[in-house]
Amino acid sequence: MSKTKEQYMADFIKSVKTIDDCIQPYLEQKKELRKEYVDNKWLTKEDIKYTMKAYRLLKDNTDMVELDKVYSDLQELVGDIDGTDE
């Protein structure tokens, strides 16, 4: 007997939960690391935010020239999307 789509979905969720449970201690460790750097005034929260963005760009091997072009094009078309555009 083959599984139904719903059974596969349930299996998927169970697997994701197992992975999430395994990852949780590492997420807490990462949170504590950030807190340590802020508490010791080695970096600000903003420094960490931009450092993590840069890390993800590096990890993904992002083409910065292309990203800058897309960012500039979108900025011209969309403007300030958080509502503070003057």
C-alpha positions, 0 to 999 in steps of 0.5 A: 500500500502506498502512502497518501500525500497527507501521510508524506506531509506528516512524515515530512513534519516529523523529520523537520521537527527532529532536525529542529530539535537537534539544531535548537542547542546550536541556535541557543549557542549562537544567540549566546555568542551574539549576546557575549559580543554585545555585552562585552561591547566588542560589537553592537547589535547593528554590527552583528546584523551587518556582519551576518548579512555579509557572512550570508553573502559570502557563503552564497558566493553572491555576485556583489556587482549584480546585487548592487545593480539589482538593489539600485534598480529596485531602489529607483522603482520601489523607493523606501518600502518601510514607509519612511521615504520622504 
